[in-house]
């Protein structure tokens, strides 16, 4: 994950990190299981569909809902786009859902990020270090998750009511 150091990726780093999008487009999303998802959101300036592959931090409380992290807080383009236009499409494995992106409240975001760090300590530590953060314990992860301006806030992706139980294959 050292590819992320120094801000949002550019050039070759960006190409390498965008490779999973090509896998999802080729119908190979099943290779990632439920660990990664492909989020399609609408650009706030262009109005065109944009895609990003994100790591699933947690499952939501509702069926087919997932929680993802915004590594660059509100500076992240996809985060800014879903705040402006929360209607999204997301693909997990081979299933596609039409839904809504909802930023989690600070306390819930912090709790879930700390829980993720407990379940995946090496991945969480390396990711946070590559982003310039140095959390030492669960409280530090909670603080990072709760800070929507400079930390790593979380977003819940939940399917629309009519899509629930009827995801596209």
Backbone torsions as a table, in degrees:
resi	resn	phi	psi	omega
1	UNK	NA	4.9	178.3
2	UNK	-64.2	-10.2	179.2
3	UNK	-63.6	-19.4	-175.8
4	UNK	-87.1	-13.7	-174.9
5	UNK	-55.7	140.1	174.5
6	UNK	88.9	24.5	177.0
7	UNK	96.7	-175.6	-178.7
8	UNK	-55.9	140.2	-174.4
9	UNK	-67.1	147.6	176.9
10	UNK	-136.3	160.8	174.3
11	UNK	61.0	-132.1	-176.8
12	UNK	-62.7	-39.6	178.6
13	UNK	-58.3	-43.1	180.0
14	UNK	-63.2	-43.2	179.1
15	UNK	-59.7	-44.0	179.9
16	UNK	-64.1	-41.8	-178.5
17	UNK	-74.9	-20.8	178.1
18	UNK	-88.6	-6.9	-179.7
19	UNK	-54.4	-39.2	178.4
20	UNK	-60.6	-28.4	176.9
21	UNK	-60.4	-42.0	178.5
22	UNK	-62.6	-37.7	177.7
23	UNK	-63.4	-44.4	177.6
24	UNK	-62.8	-43.5	180.0
25	UNK	-62.4	-32.4	-179.9
26	UNK	-82.1	4.3	179.5
27	UNK	81.2	19.1	-178.0
28	UNK	-104.5	21.6	179.9
29	UNK	-60.2	-25.9	178.8
30	UNK	-61.2	-22.4	177.8
31	UNK	-62.0	-26.6	-176.5
32	UNK	-92.1	-6.1	-177.7
33	UNK	60.1	-134.4	177.1
34	UNK	-106.1	17.0	-179.3
35	UNK	-81.2	-32.8	178.4
36	UNK	-126.5	152.9	173.2
37	UNK	-136.9	155.6	178.1
38	UNK	-105.6	117.3	-178.8
39	UNK	-100.8	126.1	173.4
40	UNK	-107.7	121.0	-178.3
41	UNK	-129.5	169.1	-177.7
42	UNK	-103.1	128.4	178.5
43	UNK	-63.1	132.0	-176.2
44	UNK	-71.1	-25.9	178.7
45	UNK	-95.0	-49.9	-175.6
46	UNK	-78.9	-29.0	-174.7
47	UNK	74.5	8.7	-178.7
48	UNK	-98.0	152.9	177.1
49	UNK	-65.5	138.4	176.9
50	UNK	-127.5	152.0	-179.8
51	UNK	-127.8	148.2	175.0
52	UNK	-148.7	143.3	175.0
53	UNK	-100.9	129.3	-176.0
54	UNK	-126.4	150.9	175.2
55	UNK	-80.6	137.2	177.4
56	UNK	-79.0	120.6	179.9
57	UNK	-84.1	-36.5	-175.3
58	UNK	-162.6	163.6	170.4
59	UNK	-87.7	146.2	175.4
60	UNK	-74.9	173.9	179.8
61	UNK	-75.9	-21.6	179.6
62	UNK	-95.2	155.0	176.3
63	UNK	-59.0	142.9	176.7
64	UNK	61.2	23.0	175.4
65	UNK	-109.0	147.1	-174.6
66	UNK	-137.4	150.9	178.2
67	UNK	-111.7	129.8	179.7
68	UNK	-125.4	160.4	-177.4
69	UNK	-108.6	145.2	174.0
70	UNK	-101.1	97.5	-173.4
71	UNK	-58.8	-32.6	-178.9
72	UNK	-106.1	29.7	177.7
73	UNK	52.9	-140.4	-178.4
74	UNK	-76.8	-3.3	175.8
75	UNK	-79.5	-19.0	179.9
76	UNK	-62.2	132.8	-178.5
77	UNK	-61.5	-42.8	-178.3
78	UNK	-65.8	-35.6	178.9
79	UNK	-65.6	-44.9	178.5
80	UNK	-61.7	-38.1	179.6
81	UNK	-67.6	-44.1	-178.3
82	UNK	-74.1	-24.3	173.3
83	UNK	-67.9	-35.8	179.0
84	UNK	-78.8	-38.0	-178.2
85	UNK	-138.2	92.3	-173.1
86	UNK	-73.4	-8.9	177.7
87	UNK	-72.6	124.2	-175.8
88	UNK	-136.8	169.9	169.0
89	UNK	-126.3	138.5	177.5
90	UNK	-139.0	143.8	-178.2
91	UNK	-115.9	126.9	176.6
92	UNK	-124.5	119.6	-173.8
93	UNK	62.5	-122.4	179.7
94	UNK	-106.5	6.1	-178.1
95	UNK	-102.7	139.9	179.7
96	UNK	-117.5	137.0	-179.0
97	UNK	-125.0	143.4	169.7
98	UNK	-101.3	129.6	-175.1
99	UNK	-159.8	-157.5	-175.9
100	UNK	-130.1	139.4	175.8
101	UNK	-98.1	125.4	-177.5
102	UNK	-127.5	116.1	176.0
103	UNK	-61.5	135.8	179.3
104	UNK	-78.0	150.0	174.3
105	UNK	-59.7	151.2	-175.2
106	UNK	-51.2	-48.3	-176.9
107	UNK	-62.9	-43.9	179.9
108	UNK	-66.9	-41.2	178.4
109	UNK	-60.2	-46.5	179.2
110	UNK	-62.5	-44.5	-179.8
111	UNK	-61.8	-43.8	-178.2
112	UNK	-69.5	-35.9	177.9
113	UNK	-67.5	-39.9	177.0
114	UNK	-63.9	-39.5	177.9
115	UNK	-65.2	-41.0	176.6
116	UNK	-59.8	-43.7	-179.9
117	UNK	-63.1	-33.8	176.6
118	UNK	-69.7	-38.4	-178.5
119	UNK	-77.5	-31.4	-176.9
120	UNK	-132.7	66.2	-172.2
121	UNK	-60.9	-42.5	-177.5
122	UNK	-69.2	-44.5	178.9
123	UNK	-62.8	-45.9	-179.2
124	UNK	-62.8	-44.2	-178.8
125	UNK	-63.1	-45.9	-179.0
126	UNK	-66.3	-41.8	179.1
127	UNK	-62.5	-47.0	-179.0
128	UNK	-64.3	-39.9	178.7
129	UNK	-64.1	-41.4	-179.8
130	UNK	-66.1	-22.9	178.8
131	UNK	-91.2	-0.4	178.5
132	UNK	91.2	10.3	177.4
133	UNK	-101.6	152.2	179.2
134	UNK	-133.4	62.9	179.1
135	UNK	-66.3	139.1	-178.5
136	UNK	-104.5	-28.0	-176.3
137	UNK	-149.6	-176.8	-176.7
138	UNK	-59.0	-37.6	-179.9
139	UNK	-63.6	-37.6	178.1
140	UNK	-65.8	-40.7	177.6
141	UNK	-65.0	-39.9	177.7
142	UNK	-60.9	-43.2	179.1
143	UNK	-63.9	-40.1	178.3
144	UNK	-64.2	-43.1	179.6
145	UNK	-67.0	-31.3	-178.4
146	UNK	-80.0	-16.7	-176.7
147	UNK	-91.8	98.9	-176.0
148	UNK	-78.0	-14.2	-178.9
149	UNK	-90.9	-39.5	-175.3
150	UNK	-127.5	-5.3	-176.7
151	UNK	-98.2	-139.1	-177.5
152	UNK	-131.8	75.9	-178.6
153	UNK	-70.5	157.6	-178.0
154	UNK	-110.3	152.4	-179.3
155	UNK	-128.5	133.7	176.2
156	UNK	-91.9	128.4	173.2
157	UNK	-105.8	116.4	-178.9
158	UNK	-125.8	140.0	-178.0
159	UNK	-69.9	149.4	174.7
160	UNK	-64.6	156.5	-176.6
161	UNK	-55.5	-44.7	-177.9
162	UNK	-71.2	-19.5	179.9
163	UNK	-88.2	-18.4	-176.4
164	UNK	-61.7	126.4	179.8
165	UNK	82.1	-7.0	-178.3
166	UNK	-129.3	46.1	-178.9
167	UNK	-66.0	151.3	177.4
168	UNK	-75.6	141.9	176.0
169	UNK	-103.3	NA	NA
